Amino acid sequence: MEYVIVAAAAVTLVLLVKANLDVVTARRVLPALLAAFAVRLIVHTLVLRAGLIDYGGDNLDYEALSMQIANHWRIDGVSFITSDDMALLRSVAVPCNVFAMIVYLCGGPAPLACTAVVALLACALCVVVYRFARLVGADERAAFRLLLLTAFMPAFLLHTSDTYKDGFNAFLVVSCVGIATSLATGFKMSRLLWVAPLLWCLWYVRPYMVFMCAIPLLFGLTISRSNMSIRKLSAFSALLAVAVLFVGDVLGDTPLEQMQHQLDGGQSEVVRRANAYGGSGVTFHDGGDPWSALGTKLVYTVLSPFPWTPGSLALQLGKIDVAIWYFLLFHAARGASRLWRHSRRALLVLLLFIVPGTIAYATTMANMGLIFRQRIPIVLATSVLSAVAWSRIPRERSQVLASEAEDAAASARIPLSRSSM
């Protein structure tokens, strides 16, 4: 049964690509994504499970929880299990329930099948990133280049080659930011209908990311039906500030309040000291205040691990990703400049996710390995701006510009010829 699920995931990938891309693009994208899917299964089998890299992580914990859920289902029937039913689940109910369904169908542990589902999500995210890049103005060549980079980026590949939750988180977060950008550039109810299920799933994967995604979603929805102006942007900011300050007090224990508790937990001195243990730990002289030394923390959050940083083999291999990330940052700055001139709405939506998310992570910064995983969605969102920088002016656009230049030159010569007569 495990291999049947692996095969079903591969077939689903083929159908997903054909359903979301035109025929010509699908023929180009599909071989790359099938290769990315297969590579993840190979890495799972020959690298992670064979112990070639002593990486560790929480993947085995999720598998153990999924086994408990499957055993619960065999006794009481299938239902969605949350932390209210099993305290150890905390904020990973969706991944564990998905893995539990696979375990339930297979009649026992099925790590390869579970990894196949995670690999499917990773490949689906590549399609989302491709369409996202095209949405904000990247050409087909640049968007495909970004798809390939996303599919085979070492850190993302590693964390979607086993039963980690990073693939779930990245897919849900980038999809939400993509929808927010789509709403800002042109309202469509069909896009809006996807928001609720995506945010619901995200709440049971990494809850504080719901708030990070809600800001660009609200902004995109606010400006979707009208022209953007400084006045409307200011009004949106004021309304958002009022909501953040007073909604929790009025409504009681709301999701916003719960997310604040989680952020407070991540910023606590006890948690930060615990995270700082190990070869990749970092201790800041901030007097226990998470908002102190914020500039230094932002540098570590965005740029670490640095080329000179010592540490484990996994941390050293992570420097390959860091080099790619520096390359993406450089081009993202160029892409942001181009997008500012041509589509400010899309740029503002992206920045409303990237900037607050980076600052929030900086307040909890204590471990380079942990922040390396946490910033994956921010890296992917930023990379969309890089694709804009990689884009060339389409030939049709060049022809239009040349024609307009010729017309302008011709009209400029007409008065001169008349005056000489």
Contacts in CASP RR format, 6 or more apart in sequence:
PFRMAT RR
TARGET T0000
AUTHOR 0000-0000-0000
METHOD contacts of the structure
MODEL  1
MEYVIVAAAAVTLVLLVKANLDVVTARRVLPALLAAFAVRLIVHTLVLRA
GLIDYGGDNLDYEALSMQIANHWRIDGVSFITSDDMALLRSVAVPCNVFA
MIVYLCGGPAPLACTAVVALLACALCVVVYRFARLVGADERAAFRLLLLT
AFMPAFLLHTSDTYKDGFNAFLVVSCVGIATSLATGFKMSRLLWVAPLLW
CLWYVRPYMVFMCAIPLLFGLTISRSNMSIRKLSAFSALLAVAVLFVGDV
LGDTPLEQMQHQLDGGQSEVVRRANAYGGSGVTFHDGGDPWSALGTKLVY
TVLSPFPWTPGSLALQLGKIDVAIWYFLLFHAARGASRLWRHSRRALLVL
LLFIVPGTIAYATTMANMGLIFRQRIPIVLATSVLSAVAWSRIPRERSQV
LASEAEDAAASARIPLSRSSM
1 105 0 8 1.000
1 106 0 8 1.000
1 107 0 8 1.000
1 110 0 8 1.000
1 113 0 8 1.000
2 106 0 8 1.000
2 110 0 8 1.000
2 112 0 8 1.000
2 113 0 8 1.000
3 112 0 8 1.000
3 113 0 8 1.000
5 102 0 8 1.000
5 105 0 8 1.000
5 106 0 8 1.000
5 110 0 8 1.000
5 113 0 8 1.000
5 116 0 8 1.000
5 117 0 8 1.000
6 41 0 8 1.000
6 112 0 8 1.000
6 113 0 8 1.000
6 116 0 8 1.000
9 37 0 8 1.000
9 113 0 8 1.000
9 116 0 8 1.000
9 117 0 8 1.000
9 119 0 8 1.000
9 120 0 8 1.000
10 34 0 8 1.000
10 37 0 8 1.000
10 116 0 8 1.000
10 120 0 8 1.000
12 120 0 8 1.000
13 33 0 8 1.000
13 34 0 8 1.000
13 37 0 8 1.000
13 120 0 8 1.000
13 123 0 8 1.000
13 124 0 8 1.000
14 30 0 8 1.000
14 34 0 8 1.000
16 123 0 8 1.000
16 124 0 8 1.000
16 127 0 8 1.000
17 26 0 8 1.000
17 29 0 8 1.000
17 30 0 8 1.000
17 33 0 8 1.000
17 127 0 8 1.000
18 26 0 8 1.000
18 30 0 8 1.000
20 127 0 8 1.000
20 131 0 8 1.000
21 29 0 8 1.000
21 127 0 8 1.000
21 130 0 8 1.000
21 131 0 8 1.000
25 140 0 8 1.000
25 144 0 8 1.000
28 144 0 8 1.000
29 126 0 8 1.000
29 127 0 8 1.000
29 130 0 8 1.000
29 144 0 8 1.000
29 147 0 8 1.000
32 147 0 8 1.000
32 148 0 8 1.000
32 151 0 8 1.000
33 123 0 8 1.000
33 126 0 8 1.000
33 127 0 8 1.000
33 147 0 8 1.000
33 151 0 8 1.000
35 151 0 8 1.000
36 119 0 8 1.000
36 122 0 8 1.000
36 123 0 8 1.000
36 126 0 8 1.000
36 151 0 8 1.000
36 152 0 8 1.000
36 157 0 8 1.000
37 116 0 8 1.000
37 119 0 8 1.000
37 120 0 8 1.000
37 123 0 8 1.000
39 152 0 8 1.000
39 157 0 8 1.000
39 161 0 8 1.000
40 115 0 8 1.000
40 118 0 8 1.000
40 119 0 8 1.000
40 122 0 8 1.000
40 157 0 8 1.000
40 160 0 8 1.000
40 161 0 8 1.000
41 112 0 8 1.000
41 115 0 8 1.000
41 116 0 8 1.000
41 119 0 8 1.000
41 161 0 8 1.000
43 157 0 8 1.000
43 158 0 8 1.000
43 161 0 8 1.000
44 111 0 8 1.000
44 112 0 8 1.000
44 115 0 8 1.000
44 161 0 8 1.000
44 162 0 8 1.000
45 112 0 8 1.000
46 52 0 8 1.000
47 53 0 8 1.000
47 161 0 8 1.000
48 55 0 8 1.000
48 59 0 8 1.000
48 158 0 8 1.000
48 161 0 8 1.000
48 162 0 8 1.000
49 111 0 8 1.000
49 162 0 8 1.000
53 313 0 8 1.000
53 314 0 8 1.000
53 317 0 8 1.000
54 312 0 8 1.000
54 313 0 8 1.000
54 314 0 8 1.000
55 158 0 8 1.000
55 314 0 8 1.000
57 164 0 8 1.000
58 164 0 8 1.000
58 165 0 8 1.000
59 162 0 8 1.000
59 163 0 8 1.000
59 164 0 8 1.000
60 163 0 8 1.000
62 92 0 8 1.000
62 95 0 8 1.000
62 96 0 8 1.000
62 99 0 8 1.000
62 163 0 8 1.000
62 164 0 8 1.000
62 165 0 8 1.000
63 99 0 8 1.000
63 109 0 8 1.000
63 111 0 8 1.000
63 114 0 8 1.000
63 163 0 8 1.000
65 86 0 8 1.000
65 88 0 8 1.000
65 89 0 8 1.000
65 92 0 8 1.000
65 96 0 8 1.000
65 100 0 8 1.000
66 96 0 8 1.000
66 97 0 8 1.000
66 99 0 8 1.000
66 100 0 8 1.000
66 102 0 8 1.000
66 103 0 8 1.000
66 114 0 8 1.000
66 163 0 8 1.000
67 100 0 8 1.000
67 103 0 8 1.000
67 108 0 8 1.000
67 109 0 8 1.000
68 86 0 8 1.000
68 88 0 8 1.000
69 81 0 8 1.000
69 86 0 8 1.000
69 96 0 8 1.000
69 97 0 8 1.000
69 100 0 8 1.000
69 103 0 8 1.000
70 100 0 8 1.000
70 101 0 8 1.000
70 103 0 8 1.000
70 104 0 8 1.000
70 107 0 8 1.000
70 108 0 8 1.000
72 81 0 8 1.000
72 85 0 8 1.000
72 86 0 8 1.000
73 79 0 8 1.000
73 100 0 8 1.000
73 104 0 8 1.000
74 104 0 8 1.000
78 101 0 8 1.000
78 104 0 8 1.000
80 93 0 8 1.000
80 97 0 8 1.000
81 89 0 8 1.000
81 93 0 8 1.000
81 96 0 8 1.000
81 97 0 8 1.000
81 100 0 8 1.000
82 89 0 8 1.000
82 93 0 8 1.000
82 204 0 8 1.000
83 89 0 8 1.000
83 90 0 8 1.000
83 91 0 8 1.000
83 93 0 8 1.000
89 96 0 8 1.000
91 204 0 8 1.000
91 205 0 8 1.000
91 206 0 8 1.000
91 207 0 8 1.000
91 262 0 8 1.000
92 165 0 8 1.000
92 204 0 8 1.000
92 205 0 8 1.000
93 204 0 8 1.000
94 168 0 8 1.000
94 201 0 8 1.000
94 204 0 8 1.000
94 205 0 8 1.000
95 163 0 8 1.000
95 165 0 8 1.000
95 168 0 8 1.000
95 205 0 8 1.000
98 114 0 8 1.000
98 117 0 8 1.000
98 168 0 8 1.000
99 114 0 8 1.000
99 117 0 8 1.000
99 163 0 8 1.000
102 110 0 8 1.000
102 113 0 8 1.000
102 114 0 8 1.000
102 117 0 8 1.000
103 109 0 8 1.000
103 110 0 8 1.000
103 114 0 8 1.000
106 113 0 8 1.000
111 162 0 8 1.000
111 163 0 8 1.000
114 163 0 8 1.000
115 161 0 8 1.000
115 162 0 8 1.000
115 163 0 8 1.000
118 160 0 8 1.000
118 161 0 8 1.000
118 162 0 8 1.000
118 163 0 8 1.000
118 164 0 8 1.000
118 167 0 8 1.000
118 168 0 8 1.000
119 160 0 8 1.000
119 161 0 8 1.000
121 160 0 8 1.000
121 167 0 8 1.000
121 168 0 8 1.000
121 171 0 8 1.000
122 151 0 8 1.000
122 156 0 8 1.000
122 157 0 8 1.000
122 160 0 8 1.000
122 167 0 8 1.000
122 170 0 8 1.000
122 171 0 8 1.000
123 151 0 8 1.000
124 171 0 8 1.000
125 150 0 8 1.000
125 167 0 8 1.000
125 170 0 8 1.000
125 171 0 8 1.000
125 174 0 8 1.000
125 175 0 8 1.000
125 380 0 8 1.000
126 147 0 8 1.000
126 150 0 8 1.000
126 151 0 8 1.000
127 147 0 8 1.000
128 171 0 8 1.000
128 174 0 8 1.000
128 175 0 8 1.000
128 178 0 8 1.000
129 146 0 8 1.000
129 147 0 8 1.000
129 150 0 8 1.000
129 174 0 8 1.000
129 380 0 8 1.000
129 383 0 8 1.000
129 384 0 8 1.000
130 143 0 8 1.000
130 144 0 8 1.000
130 146 0 8 1.000
130 147 0 8 1.000
131 143 0 8 1.000
132 174 0 8 1.000
132 177 0 8 1.000
132 178 0 8 1.000
132 181 0 8 1.000
132 384 0 8 1.000
133 142 0 8 1.000
133 143 0 8 1.000
133 146 0 8 1.000
133 384 0 8 1.000
133 387 0 8 1.000
133 388 0 8 1.000
134 140 0 8 1.000
134 143 0 8 1.000
135 178 0 8 1.000
135 181 0 8 1.000
135 182 0 8 1.000
135 185 0 8 1.000
135 346 0 8 1.000
136 181 0 8 1.000
136 339 0 8 1.000
136 343 0 8 1.000
136 346 0 8 1.000
136 350 0 8 1.000
136 384 0 8 1.000
136 385 0 8 1.000
136 387 0 8 1.000
136 388 0 8 1.000
137 339 0 8 1.000
137 342 0 8 1.000
137 343 0 8 1.000
137 388 0 8 1.000
137 391 0 8 1.000
138 146 0 8 1.000
138 384 0 8 1.000
138 387 0 8 1.000
138 388 0 8 1.000
138 390 0 8 1.000
138 391 0 8 1.000
139 391 0 8 1.000
139 392 0 8 1.000
139 394 0 8 1.000
141 390 0 8 1.000
141 391 0 8 1.000
141 392 0 8 1.000
142 387 0 8 1.000
142 388 0 8 1.000
142 390 0 8 1.000
142 391 0 8 1.000
142 392 0 8 1.000
143 387 0 8 1.000
145 387 0 8 1.000
145 390 0 8 1.000
146 383 0 8 1.000
146 384 0 8 1.000
146 386 0 8 1.000
146 387 0 8 1.000
146 390 0 8 1.000
149 324 0 8 1.000
149 383 0 8 1.000
150 156 0 8 1.000
150 380 0 8 1.000
150 383 0 8 1.000
151 157 0 8 1.000
153 321 0 8 1.000
153 324 0 8 1.000
154 317 0 8 1.000
154 318 0 8 1.000
154 320 0 8 1.000
154 321 0 8 1.000
154 324 0 8 1.000
155 318 0 8 1.000
155 321 0 8 1.000
155 372 0 8 1.000
155 373 0 8 1.000
155 376 0 8 1.000
156 166 0 8 1.000
156 167 0 8 1.000
156 170 0 8 1.000
156 376 0 8 1.000
156 380 0 8 1.000
159 166 0 8 1.000
159 167 0 8 1.000
159 373 0 8 1.000
159 376 0 8 1.000
160 166 0 8 1.000
160 167 0 8 1.000
160 170 0 8 1.000
165 205 0 8 1.000
165 206 0 8 1.000
166 373 0 8 1.000
166 376 0 8 1.000
168 201 0 8 1.000
168 205 0 8 1.000
169 202 0 8 1.000
169 205 0 8 1.000
169 206 0 8 1.000
169 209 0 8 1.000
169 376 0 8 1.000
169 377 0 8 1.000
170 376 0 8 1.000
170 377 0 8 1.000
170 380 0 8 1.000
172 198 0 8 1.000
172 201 0 8 1.000
172 202 0 8 1.000
172 205 0 8 1.000
172 209 0 8 1.000
173 202 0 8 1.000
173 206 0 8 1.000
173 209 0 8 1.000
173 212 0 8 1.000
173 213 0 8 1.000
173 377 0 8 1.000
173 381 0 8 1.000
174 377 0 8 1.000
174 380 0 8 1.000
174 381 0 8 1.000
175 194 0 8 1.000
175 198 0 8 1.000
176 195 0 8 1.000
176 198 0 8 1.000
176 199 0 8 1.000
176 202 0 8 1.000
176 213 0 8 1.000
176 216 0 8 1.000
176 217 0 8 1.000
177 213 0 8 1.000
177 216 0 8 1.000
177 349 0 8 1.000
177 350 0 8 1.000
177 353 0 8 1.000
177 377 0 8 1.000
177 381 0 8 1.000
178 349 0 8 1.000
179 191 0 8 1.000
179 192 0 8 1.000
179 194 0 8 1.000
179 195 0 8 1.000
179 198 0 8 1.000
179 217 0 8 1.000
180 213 0 8 1.000
180 216 0 8 1.000
180 217 0 8 1.000
180 219 0 8 1.000
180 220 0 8 1.000
180 221 0 8 1.000
180 349 0 8 1.000
180 353 0 8 1.000
181 216 0 8 1.000
181 220 0 8 1.000
181 345 0 8 1.000
181 346 0 8 1.000
181 349 0 8 1.000
181 350 0 8 1.000
182 188 0 8 1.000
182 191 0 8 1.000
183 191 0 8 1.000
183 192 0 8 1.000
183 217 0 8 1.000
183 220 0 8 1.000
183 221 0 8 1.000
183 224 0 8 1.000
184 219 0 8 1.000
184 220 0 8 1.000
184 223 0 8 1.000
184 224 0 8 1.000
184 345 0 8 1.000
184 346 0 8 1.000
184 348 0 8 1.000
184 349 0 8 1.000
185 224 0 8 1.000
185 343 0 8 1.000
185 345 0 8 1.000
185 346 0 8 1.000
186 224 0 8 1.000
187 221 0 8 1.000
187 224 0 8 1.000
187 225 0 8 1.000
192 221 0 8 1.000
195 217 0 8 1.000
199 210 0 8 1.000
199 213 0 8 1.000
199 214 0 8 1.000
202 209 0 8 1.000
202 210 0 8 1.000
202 213 0 8 1.000
203 210 0 8 1.000
203 255 0 8 1.000
207 255 0 8 1.000
207 258 0 8 1.000
207 259 0 8 1.000
207 262 0 8 1.000
208 259 0 8 1.000
208 262 0 8 1.000
208 263 0 8 1.000
208 360 0 8 1.000
209 377 0 8 1.000
210 255 0 8 1.000
210 259 0 8 1.000
211 256 0 8 1.000
211 259 0 8 1.000
212 353 0 8 1.000
212 356 0 8 1.000
212 357 0 8 1.000
212 360 0 8 1.000
213 353 0 8 1.000
215 240 0 8 1.000
215 352 0 8 1.000
215 353 0 8 1.000
215 356 0 8 1.000
216 349 0 8 1.000
216 350 0 8 1.000
216 352 0 8 1.000
216 353 0 8 1.000
218 236 0 8 1.000
218 240 0 8 1.000
219 236 0 8 1.000
219 348 0 8 1.000
219 349 0 8 1.000
219 352 0 8 1.000
220 345 0 8 1.000
220 349 0 8 1.000
222 232 0 8 1.000
222 236 0 8 1.000
223 232 0 8 1.000
223 233 0 8 1.000
223 236 0 8 1.000
223 345 0 8 1.000
226 232 0 8 1.000
228 344 0 8 1.000
228 345 0 8 1.000
228 348 0 8 1.000
233 348 0 8 1.000
244 256 0 8 1.000
247 254 0 8 1.000
247 256 0 8 1.000
248 254 0 8 1.000
248 256 0 8 1.000
248 257 0 8 1.000
263 360 0 8 1.000
263 363 0 8 1.000
263 364 0 8 1.000
265 271 0 8 1.000
266 272 0 8 1.000
266 364 0 8 1.000
267 290 0 8 1.000
267 363 0 8 1.000
267 364 0 8 1.000
269 288 0 8 1.000
271 364 0 8 1.000
271 366 0 8 1.000
272 288 0 8 1.000
272 290 0 8 1.000
272 364 0 8 1.000
272 366 0 8 1.000
273 283 0 8 1.000
273 366 0 8 1.000
275 281 0 8 1.000
275 364 0 8 1.000
275 366 0 8 1.000
275 367 0 8 1.000
275 370 0 8 1.000
276 282 0 8 1.000
276 283 0 8 1.000
276 366 0 8 1.000
276 367 0 8 1.000
278 367 0 8 1.000
279 310 0 8 1.000
279 311 0 8 1.000
279 312 0 8 1.000
279 315 0 8 1.000
280 305 0 8 1.000
280 309 0 8 1.000
280 311 0 8 1.000
280 312 0 8 1.000
280 315 0 8 1.000
280 367 0 8 1.000
280 368 0 8 1.000
280 369 0 8 1.000
280 370 0 8 1.000
281 366 0 8 1.000
281 367 0 8 1.000
281 368 0 8 1.000
281 369 0 8 1.000
282 300 0 8 1.000
282 304 0 8 1.000
282 365 0 8 1.000
282 366 0 8 1.000
282 367 0 8 1.000
282 368 0 8 1.000
283 366 0 8 1.000
284 292 0 8 1.000
284 293 0 8 1.000
284 296 0 8 1.000
284 297 0 8 1.000
284 365 0 8 1.000
284 366 0 8 1.000
285 293 0 8 1.000
286 292 0 8 1.000
286 293 0 8 1.000
286 297 0 8 1.000
290 363 0 8 1.000
290 364 0 8 1.000
291 363 0 8 1.000
294 359 0 8 1.000
294 362 0 8 1.000
294 363 0 8 1.000
295 362 0 8 1.000
297 362 0 8 1.000
297 363 0 8 1.000
297 365 0 8 1.000
298 358 0 8 1.000
298 359 0 8 1.000
298 362 0 8 1.000
300 362 0 8 1.000
300 365 0 8 1.000
300 368 0 8 1.000
300 371 0 8 1.000
301 358 0 8 1.000
301 361 0 8 1.000
301 362 0 8 1.000
301 365 0 8 1.000
301 371 0 8 1.000
301 375 0 8 1.000
302 329 0 8 1.000
302 358 0 8 1.000
302 375 0 8 1.000
303 322 0 8 1.000
303 326 0 8 1.000
304 322 0 8 1.000
304 368 0 8 1.000
304 371 0 8 1.000
304 372 0 8 1.000
305 315 0 8 1.000
305 318 0 8 1.000
305 319 0 8 1.000
305 322 0 8 1.000
305 368 0 8 1.000
305 369 0 8 1.000
305 372 0 8 1.000
306 322 0 8 1.000
307 319 0 8 1.000
307 322 0 8 1.000
309 315 0 8 1.000
309 319 0 8 1.000
309 368 0 8 1.000
315 368 0 8 1.000
315 369 0 8 1.000
318 372 0 8 1.000
321 372 0 8 1.000
325 379 0 8 1.000
328 379 0 8 1.000
328 382 0 8 1.000
328 383 0 8 1.000
328 386 0 8 1.000
329 382 0 8 1.000
331 385 0 8 1.000
331 386 0 8 1.000
331 389 0 8 1.000
331 390 0 8 1.000
332 382 0 8 1.000
332 383 0 8 1.000
332 385 0 8 1.000
332 386 0 8 1.000
332 389 0 8 1.000
333 385 0 8 1.000
334 389 0 8 1.000
335 385 0 8 1.000
335 386 0 8 1.000
335 388 0 8 1.000
335 389 0 8 1.000
336 347 0 8 1.000
336 351 0 8 1.000
336 385 0 8 1.000
336 388 0 8 1.000
338 388 0 8 1.000
338 389 0 8 1.000
339 346 0 8 1.000
339 347 0 8 1.000
339 385 0 8 1.000
339 388 0 8 1.000
340 347 0 8 1.000
347 385 0 8 1.000
350 381 0 8 1.000
350 382 0 8 1.000
350 384 0 8 1.000
350 385 0 8 1.000
353 378 0 8 1.000
353 381 0 8 1.000
354 378 0 8 1.000
354 381 0 8 1.000
354 382 0 8 1.000
357 378 0 8 1.000
358 375 0 8 1.000
358 378 0 8 1.000
361 371 0 8 1.000
361 374 0 8 1.000
361 375 0 8 1.000
361 378 0 8 1.000
365 371 0 8 1.000
393 401 0 8 1.000
END
